[in-house]
């Protein structure tokens, strides 16, 4: 089978992981780069040997040789570009979140069905080795019925600013940026149950805290300390139709002692932690035991997970196999995220 020829749309920071992963896959070839910033696009094209550079994604999509695209743009353009790419006959890997609204998500899903093309949502944690190992335990009923999960991703000082803090471009703050990963990995490992209700809260108390000194953090290239229209903190209790529940909290800014990440699942036969490190809790001979897997990466390895995600996408493009992060899951995740924002805005539980 031929090499899959790739166009990357959006050459910002997250694109580095896409570029680097495609470059290491012998079955992929980067042929085109598109970015509104022509200098940035030219620099990435030079680094990764792409022949074509564009500032208009329509021109990239019109290139007949391109088989598939990675969409690494602002969240508010994901739907528009994804639909255009599908209609142009390209397979699509779109960064999370799928888009900004449920209506946009449904429009993307419709385009996937109409065109018959592949769309893979960038739920990169699904492709991590520790996730895949835990999934084997779950599929072999080691945890039993998973009825509760809790996830937390707390940044004490971590609002990147720029488009991340502009609700028009991002669609939200830590919930849509960090929470999407935390919620998805729990939901995925819980068996993707249908949502019954959501009770959510968001808080705008601290802003981007640009006054803080002596503690460094990532800032977007267009960081502007005067502009911030997204929440600092979000939390939610999500109930599912099968009786299970999930609690999540995420922050860009919080008066916390340290940054924290935690993902835990609890079943009637065992439990597990996947963040900060993979650990399985079981019961053997009337004694509770902790099972520590002997594996290369107990924690989430960002670079290796991205490589696995890209490799999986290329394999699906070549074989026609289904992806493990399809558009349908992207739609459900947008229902959850938008449900949390709606619940917070209305001050009441949302029922589906």
Order of alpha helices (4+ residues) and beta strands (2+ residues): beta-alpha-beta-alpha-beta-alpha-beta-alpha-beta-alpha-beta-alpha-beta-alpha-alpha-beta-beta-beta-beta-beta-beta-beta-alpha-alpha-beta
